[in-house]
């Protein structure tokens, strides 16, 4: 072996022996450097209290961002007039074309539940709320049988009407037309359904018009029912129009947020007693039910010309849950008659709980006509289910 090759081999072996020692020395240098920084105050490890404080700061930041986004969603400074029913769902002028800026000589401003109850008993046409109101000690509230507007005017948030889980909040009776604006309707409970609002209907032969609910810029939050419609129950013949609003964390047996009922009667005038619900720019999030996590639309008998129907335009359905079918929407009935129309809307992460149910995470259709157009679905536990 030549001398050059022998010298190269010796150098390589010496390097292999020295490599672990060099690495160990480098580690010791890093350790002593860190210890020196700790002793000099350059580096400090968080205590348990500091970690808890950081966690709380992050939690408050997330909460403030959520509230900010919600308030931005609820802002209606650009709405000077009540919306007109331009969406064609054959509801036949079910919502009066009233103007928001009409000043009534019988207007009133309330800051507590006693004033609210008095104004409802006196059938005050225009009621303004300027503070959050606890109505738990004043339930049940009087049934609304005339045209009445309740509008919130709190400083930095939609005014809250809170039942604290002790009863139903509003009932719109026969002949009633309730407008809710700039409000949060919170924590209603009613075993039969419609914990936040129940809209009563009437048969086609009745001389009095069915109830109507118009909700503008309203948050329906944490309302629950053992029956149908955690937040809103629209009984046969009733009418509902919702714009720029949010249904969040409501629950029921059928229709976690909204239940639209139709007639089971076979009378000749049943075409006049069909229910109608219309949603524009409305979000359904975190609602749950056995059937129809957000919305349940019931069908009518096959003799009815106009059964239960609804339309959603520019709506979003996020994180809604059904234990059985229809994570977001359930279309039900005995006959092909119920009508649904969803367009320019978004379905995200809606699910069904039962493992055997492999479809219908977004929409389950038992009967009726359902039109789904120009809408977006993502991360739903499947999308459609057609039930026999």
Secondary structure, DSSP 8 states (H G I E B T S, - for coil): --HHHHHHHHHHHHHHHHHHHHHHHHHHHHHHHHHHHHHHTS-----HHHHHHHHHHHHHHHHHHHHHHHHHHH--TT--S-----S-SS--S-S----TT---TTEEEESSHHHHHHHHHTT-SEEEE-S-EE-TTS-S---B-SEEEEEE--SSS-EEEE-TTSS--EEE-TT-EEEEEEEEEE--B-TTS-SSEEE----TT-SS---EEEEEEEEEES-B-SSB-SSEEE-TT-EEEEES-EEES-EEEE-SSEEE-------TTGGGS--EEEEES-EEES-EEEE-SSEEE----TT-SS-SEEEEES-EEES-EEEEE-SSEEE--SSTT-EEEEES-EEES-EE--TT--S-SSEEESSSEEEEES-EEES-S-SEEE--
